[in-house]
Amino acid sequence: MSDHQANKKLMARLLHDLACAAPGESRSVLAAHCRPDTIFEVFHPFNTLHSVDEAAEVFFEPLRVAFPDQEHRIGVAIAGSFEGRDVVSTLGHVYGTFALPWVGIPATHGLTYLRFGTHAVVSDGKISKMYIMLDVPDVMRQAGYYPFRVMPGSAEQWPLPPIDTDATVGQVDPVAGAKTMQIVTEMQNGLGPGADFAEHVATSVHSPHWHEHMNWFGPAGIGSTRGQRGFNDFHKALFIQGFPDRGGYERVVGGPEDAPGHFIETGDGRYAVTGGWPSLHGTHEGGQWLGLPPTGRQVEMRVADWYRLDDDHKIIDNWVMIDILHILQQMGYDVLDDLTYISDPAKPRWTVQS
């Protein structure tokens, strides 16, 4: 078994064991697979958690309590190396009965899905850094508390990949993965700065690496689209109108792993993954994105993309996680705050200073 295959199995076992753990056991599960000083970077409102103990207490145990019968289903598993680090990434769902409030969202007492992605750095057989991407606004939508204007794209749950397309935990294909990563990199490099990106939208110029009937699976607030026209109309144009100067961070060769820009770029078979913490920045100058009035504020964007190529080496699927709540926080919005008064009616709206 190669190291990359072993890393896939390590991550799959961790996620399975966390989902099956009894209340109070998250810490011991994490300790079995992670170094004690592992840093966990989690989408807002969790952000940086500095150890296994803190990750168990702040994130994994509350998730276990809220979804007591949860299952973690992995749809994509990718492993490889980037900047000299062994990395592994997964994409899937945590789902189960939403039995108790979570991050202030009232429970539905019914089946609820949480889109869940991971990137991890593996050293000497244990996880030393872990990034967790969540679609919290989609849980709000399923609970009946969707906070934005009607989604321009589809709000339906993301399909996982077709069978027998190389996304499994049990195999690694670095040769095909390198070709996949090359295609994805060429596509991303062709996006250009904000002004050029806007020109692409206006003229419908699109990277030749995309399939005509591409699927772009976006987070709640944006939704999913089909085809190049759907992508332009329901995401690309609205995003550029909202952030006309959007751009990416240049990664410094030999720089720290936690610097802005892509900390992961890895291909495996027909799949590839990229992610940055943050990877994009822009000024919120337009009112089209999420229907929010422009704030004029500069924001950073934590983004992760998983890609699948078809048999003709065209990008057919792109699953995208964006830390929308973190972007909103930088704009001065806290869409979770009001929900705490719904899930806890006894909570006072204000406090009187004595």
N, C-alpha and C positions, 0 to 999 in steps of 0.2 A: 504494500500500500504506500503511495506517495505521501509526502508531508501535506500536500494540498488536499488530498482526499481525506487524510486523517483530520485536517482542520475542519473540513465540511462536517464530518461525523461528530467532531467535538461540539460545533455550534448546534447541530441538529439535536444532539443528546441534551445539551443545556436547555434549549427551548422546550423540548418534550418534558424533561424532568421538572422544569419550572411550572409548566401547565398542570402536571400531575401532582405537584407537591401539596401536602396537607398544610393547613394554616400554620404559620410560624416556621415553616421549613425552607423558605426562600433563601435565607442566608446560608444554610448548609449546602444547598444545591449550588449556589453561586461559588461558594468556597471550594467546591470540588472541581470546578471548571475554570476558575479565574484566580489570578493572583490577588492577595488581600488588598493591595493598593491600586487595583484596577480603577481607572477613571471611567465613569459612565456619562456620556453626553446624550441627553434625551430631549426630544422636542418639548417646547414650552407647554405646560408651566413647570416642568421638572428641571430642565437645564442641566447644570453640572453637578454630578454626584461623585464624591471624592473617594469612595471606597466600597467594598462589597457590603459592609454593614449599612452604610447610608443608602445604597441602592436598594437593598432589601427593605429597609424601613420606609423609605419615602416613595418608592415606585412599585416594586414587585409585590409586597404584601398588600397594599391597598388595592392593587389590580386583582389579586387573588380573592380578596374579600368581596369585591364588587361583582366578580364573575366566578363564583365558587365551583362551577362545573366546566370551566374553560377548557378549550382545546386549542393548540397552536398548530395550524396547518401551513406547511411551507410549500410554496409554489415554485420558487426559484432559489437555487443554491449555486454560488459562484465562488471559486477560490483561485488565488494566484499570488503574484508578488507585485509590489509597487514601491518605488523609492527604497528598495532594499528591505522592505518589511513583508512578511507573510500576512496576507489579508484574506478574509472570508466574508461573504455577504449573503443575506437571505431576504426574501420578500414573501409575505403571506398574510394570514389573518389570525388573530386571536378572536375566538367567538365562543359564546355560551349564553347562559341566562344572566341578564343584567339585573342582579338581585338587590343591590344596595347602591346608593349614590357614589359616583366616582368623579373626582375633580369638580364637584359641585353639580354635576349633571344628575337629575333625578332618575332613579331606576325605572325601567320599563317592565320588569318581571317577565320579559320575553326574550327570545333569541336576538342577540345584537352582535354586530361584527365590528372589530377594530382592525383597520389596516395597519400592518406592523412590519417594518423593515429593520434590518440590522446590518451594520458593518463592524468588523472586529479586527484587531491586530492580535496575532498569535505569536507567542514567544515561548520556546521550550515546552510546547505541548499545553500551554495554558493561555487564556485570554488576558492580555495586558491593557487593552483599551477597547471600549465598546460604544458604538453610536447606535441610538435607537430612534427610529422615525415612526411617528404616530399620526393618524388622521383623527384628531380629537373632534374637529367640527363635524365629521361624518357621524360620530356617535351622538352629538347634539341633534343632528338631523333625524336620526332614527328614533330619538327620544321625544321628538316633537318640539325642539327648541332651536331650530336652525336660525342662525343670527344674521344672515345676509340676504341680499336680493335673490330672486329666483335664479338658480344656476343656469348659465348659458349652455353648458354641456349636460350630458346625462348624469343623473345622480345614482344610477344603479350600481350594485356591487361589481367590483372588478372581476373579470374571469381570470383564472390562473392559466398557465401555458398549456398548449396542446400536448398530448402524450408523446413520448419518444422524441423530444426535441432538445435533449442534452442538459436539462435543468436539474438533474437528479443529484442527490447527495452521494451516490455510489460511484460516480465517475468524474474524471477531470480530463479536459482536452485543451492543453495549453497552445498547441499548434493552431487549431481552428480558432481558439480564443484570441490569439494575437491578430489574426486577420479580422475578426469581428471588432476588436478594439481599434484597429487601424481605420476601419470604415466609420465607426462612431466618432473617432477623433477628427477625421476629415469633415464629417458633417458638422460637428460642434465648432471647429475652426472656421467653417464657412458662414457661421451666423453673423459674424462681424459685430461692430459696435451698434449702439442704439439706433443711430440715424440710418445705417445700412440695413438693419433689421426691419425698420419701418418701411424702407423702400421695397424689401422683399414682400411685405404684406400688401403694399399698394399694387405691386405688379404681379403678384402671385408667383414670383420666382421661388422655387423650392429646391432644396438639395436633391441631387439625383440619387442620393443614397436612400431616400424614403420610398417605400412602396406606395403605389397609387392609392391603395385602400388601407393605408396605415391606421393603426389604432393608437390613440393617445389617451391613456388612462390617467386623468388628473384628480387631485384631491377635492374634497367638498369645498364649495365656494366657486370652483371653476367647472368641475365635472369632466366627463370623458367625451371624446370626439372620434369621428370616423372619417377617414379620407383627408386629403390635403386641404380641400375647401373647408371642411368642418374644423380642422385644426386652426386655419387662418381666422375663420369667422368667430369661433367660440373661445379661443384662448389667445392666439398670437397677437391679433389686432388689439384686443382689449388690454393685454399686458403692456404692449408698447405705448398705447395711449396713456396708461396709468403711470408708466415709468419710462419716459422717452429717452432718458440717458442711461438706461440699464447697461451694465457691463460686467465682465468677469474679473476675478483677481488673478494676476500673474503669479504663478508658483515659482519660488526661488529654488533653484537646484541646490540640494544639500541643506535646505532650510529645515526648521522644526516641523514635526508631523502635524502640530496643531495650528500652523500658520493658515491664513486665508487661502482660498483656492482649493483645487481638488486634492484631497488626501487619499483618495482611492480612484484608480483607473485600472480596471482589470477585465480581461476577457476570458471566457471559458466555454469552449464549444461555440454554439451560435448565440451565446449570451454575453453581455458586457454590462458593467456597472460603473458609474461615476458619482462622486459626491464631494461636497465641500461644506465647511462649517466656519464661515459662510463661503459660498462659491460665487454669488452675484451681489451687486449693489445697485442702487438707483435712487432717484429723487421722485417722490410721489407727487406728480404734477397734474395728473388727469383724474377724472371721476369715473372712468369706465370699469376699473378693476374692483370687483366685488360690489360695485355700485356705491362705493364710499366717496364722499367729497374729497378733493385733493387737500392734503395737509402741508405740502411743501417740505416735508421732512425727508432727510436722507435715511435710507434703511439698508440693512444687510439681510441677505436671504440664505437660509440653510436649505439646500436642495439636494435630492438624491434621484438618480435616474437608473432604471434597469431597462435594457434593450434586448430584443430578440430579432434575429435575422431569419428570413425565409430561405427556401432552397436556392434562390437566385441571388443571395447575399444582399437583399434589400431589407431595410429596417421596417418590420411589419408591426411590432409591438413596442410601446414605450410606456412603462409604468413610472409615475412621477410622484414623489413625496416632497411637499413644500411646507416649511414650518410657518404656516399662515398666522397662527396665534402669536408667534414671536415677531413677525412683521407688524401685526396690529399693535402689539405692545409698544413698538418703536414709534408708531403713529399716535399713541395716546389712547388706544382703545383696549378695554378689558371685557371681552364678551362672556367670560366665565363668571364675572363678579355677581351679576344679577341672579344667576342660577343658584348661588349659595343661599339666597333668601327663600327660594322655592323649595329646595331640598331640606332646609332648616328654617321653618317659619318662625321659630323663637329668636332667631338672630336679629338683633336690633339694626335698623338702617343707619343710625348714627349714635354716637355716644355723647353724653352731656359732660362737659368739663367741670369738675368740681372746683 
